[in-house]
């Protein structure tokens, strides 16, 4: 019996030893694999650009890097940040992660106060043309490089760029207005892609569903939002003005947007001549009813949300006075009397404003 007991124990000991060896092998293999990635990340492109916010922890950053496809093992990244004393020292701003960089190199970059970036402020309503001028003046790109980047729509894979109607400026409306930290050496293509990524982040999945339920394409939503952005100020109830624009669109009225004329002219003239309002362009809402062929600027998410969640109104006419007060009219006579009794933000002969009361549902 004693011999049998020893044989049983021997067999159990061998099983335990095998299990331990297997577990150690798996752990060592996992460590080896994670060390391989930590010694040099493998990207699907030469450079990836990220944005670090204020007070982000190593855990936040590790999760973001994993989501962006930059690192494979967030836990290893966090351990190296903890051991190296990086936590709590990350600097806000943009960073360009190059293929082959180690976790430590990435961490060293992210605690560097200055990462050779240039701040670019793109205000809401800014046109692609104006964005190009800003970037060129800051020396971040050239005119030819930028327009080559925005010309090739097929180089970018975003749902909102699908099935856009043909027009001169395909990306108008989609280079999201924000404050960017552009790393030096970033290509024009990647600058454009960064702005498109920002739009993609702002235009939430439910917005696509909302637009479809309203019978509008995403492009129509952005087009209306771009006019809303350019025709209003902080005194305006964006949802109320959006309600006017929906009324005009749904009844086939002319929007008579002065901002659309300025877009056609390529300058923001404070006084429009009658001849300006008669320029034959698919963007000119004095000449063609309904929405123009595309956006006339790049709207903020607030303007976009106002279009998607507008307030119902009986008003069918809207304008902005020189003192910044909105002017609404439920009829042509009501509106035109208000226009003629005050100075307007953009001056245009009141005779060019059309009487479209016959289109208003009775």
Secondary structure, 3 states (H helix, E strand, C coil): CHHHHHHHHHHHHHHHHHHHHHHHHHHHHHHHHHHHHHCCCCCCCCEEEEEECCCCCHHHHHHHHHHCCCCCCHHHHHHHHHHHCCCCCCCCEEEEEECCCCHHHHHHHHCCCCCCEEEEECCCCCCHHHHHHHHHHCCCCCHHHHHHHHHCHHHCCCHHHCCCCCCCCCCCCCCCCCEEEEECCCCHHHHHHHHHHHHHHHCCHHHHHHHHHCCCCHHHHHHHHHHHHHHCCCCCCHHHHHHHHHHHHHHCCCCCCHHHHHHHHCCCCCEECCCHHHCCCCCCCCCCCCCCCCCCCCCCHHHHHHHHCCCCCCCCEEEEECCCCEEEECCHHHHHHHHHCCCECCEECHHHCCCCHHHCCC
